[in-house]
Amino acid sequence: MPVTLNLAAGTDRVRQLALLTDADPGRLGGVRTFRGTRVPVRALFDYLRAEDPLEVFLEDFPGVTREQAEGVIDLAAEGFLSEASTQ
């Protein structure tokens, strides 16, 4: 069953990451996955890097919700922009 989350504005990135994803050493060797699934987060970025639309990723991995995928993309962008602004 897909996971649906309600992320409040202002929730810190670590908390958001914990709500969206999971890293369990007993599952897939601790690779970070979308919470409630066995889908590695890395798969999302592999799809995007290959220029596949988000919709294709979501169709191929129906256990991942749009909210989860967009949340991870947003966190990655925030992290990149935050890091870039400190340099």
Secondary structure, 3 states (H helix, E strand, C coil): CCCCCCCCCCCCHHHHHHHHEECCCCCHHHCCEECCCCCEHHHHHHHHHCCCCHHHHHHHCCCCCHHHHHHHHHHHHHHHHHHHHCC
